[in-house]
Amino acid sequence: MTSTNIPLTELNLDALFVEQSRRLGLVTLADVINSKIETLSKKKDFTYTWYADLLTLLKEQGLLSEFQQRQL
């Protein structure tokens, strides 16, 4: 599993994904893990395309299960 204190800017991610994440208030993996989809989905900059990319990122980082558990 990856450390969650890593800024998204330090990961090899698409710049548009990182910028959209920042506009949603997500700067680090910890911000992502601690976020709630219910809250994010109500924000202006949320899209389901971004969310699908987010889930892919979490899976690659070994954090998808933890994220899913925190959504309950």
C-alpha positions in Angstrom: 0.0 0.0 0.0 1.1 3.5 -0.8 1.7 6.3 1.8 -1.3 8.6 1.8 0.7 11.7 2.5 1.9 11.9 -1.1 0.7 15.0 -3.0 -1.1 14.1 -6.2 1.4 16.4 -8.0 4.2 13.9 -7.2 2.5 11.0 -8.8 2.7 10.4 -12.5 -0.8 11.7 -13.3 -2.5 13.6 -16.0 -2.2 17.4 -15.3 -5.9 17.9 -15.9 -6.8 15.2 -13.4 -4.6 16.8 -10.8 -6.1 20.3 -11.5 -9.6 19.0 -11.3 -8.7 17.2 -8.0 -7.3 20.5 -6.7 -10.5 22.3 -7.6 -12.4 19.6 -5.6 -10.2 20.3 -2.6 -8.1 17.1 -3.0 -4.3 17.7 -2.9 -3.0 14.5 -1.4 -3.9 10.8 -1.4 -5.0 11.3 2.2 -7.5 14.0 1.0 -8.9 11.5 -1.5 -9.1 8.6 1.0 -10.9 10.9 3.6 -13.3 12.4 1.1 -16.9 11.2 0.6 -18.3 10.7 -2.8 -21.7 12.1 -1.7 -20.0 15.4 -0.9 -17.7 15.4 -3.9 -20.5 14.7 -6.4 -22.3 17.8 -5.3 -19.4 20.1 -6.2 -19.3 22.0 -9.5 -16.1 20.4 -10.8 -17.1 16.8 -10.2 -17.6 14.5 -13.2 -18.0 10.8 -13.4 -15.1 10.6 -15.9 -12.9 12.1 -13.2 -14.3 9.7 -10.6 -13.6 6.7 -12.9 -10.0 8.0 -13.2 -9.8 8.4 -9.4 -10.9 4.8 -8.8 -8.3 3.6 -11.3 -5.6 5.6 -9.4 -6.7 4.2 -6.1 -6.6 0.6 -7.4 -3.1 1.2 -8.8 -2.0 2.6 -5.4 -3.6 -0.3 -3.4 -6.0 2.1 -1.7 -9.3 1.2 -3.4 -10.6 -1.1 -0.7 -9.8 1.5 2.0 -11.6 4.2 0.1 -14.6 2.0 -0.5 -14.8 1.0 3.2 -14.7 4.7 4.2 -17.7 5.4 1.9 -20.0 3.2 4.1 
